[in-house]
């Protein structure tokens, strides 16, 4: 079964900071930026940027289960908000995808995020992307994306597979860095032995 993303989810834009004309106290929020989401959909919650805004300004809130999609820039990815967050939003480089109540029992957020990172979706984004300097996918284009919806058990399996691939990729990068460090230290020891 296939369905347009607009049928199964609501899509809203990320936070765009504007100069507030309303006098009020300042409040501090956290903002997920492009650098905080990797290509495998992992969100780095530990290094989020803080921003002081007027307490009267509104920003799009994030809820557990929301999918965030990096719509601007060349690094397109999608990840799932997997925890309860307060005072946290995403920058305007993102679109927030919230599965509609009618579809929550039929569509897993983790599967949807995984699907948005796969080749069929990426090919679609390349076709409908706009902007010559900074490429972006508009909310209107994202709404038209047709999403393959297998049974919920298959969605779970595919999402878990996507997560395993992401973990493997992360471990490979860590191993590469450890090897580099090992070779550097070994080379320094050899230089000291032959130099002394």
HELIX and SHEET records of a PDB file:
HELIX    1   1 UNK A    5  UNK A    8  1                                   4    
HELIX    2   2 UNK A   34  UNK A   36  5                                   3    
HELIX    3   3 UNK A   45  UNK A   47  5                                   3    
HELIX    4   4 UNK A  101  UNK A  103  5                                   3    
HELIX    5   5 UNK A  109  UNK A  116  1                                   8    
HELIX    6   6 UNK A  119  UNK A  128  1                                  10    
HELIX    7   7 UNK A  139  UNK A  143  1                                   5    
HELIX    8   8 UNK A  152  UNK A  195  1                                  44    
SHEET    1   A 2 UNK A   2  UNK A   4  0                                        
SHEET    2   A 2 UNK A 146  UNK A 148 -1                                        
SHEET    1   B 4 UNK A   9  UNK A  13  0                                        
SHEET    2   B 4 UNK A  94  UNK A  99 -1                                        
SHEET    3   B 4 UNK A  67  UNK A  70 -1                                        
SHEET    4   B 4 UNK A  78  UNK A  80 -1                                        
SHEET    1   C 3 UNK A  49  UNK A  54  0                                        
SHEET    2   C 3 UNK A  26  UNK A  32 -1                                        
SHEET    3   C 3 UNK A  88  UNK A  90  1                                        
END                                                                             
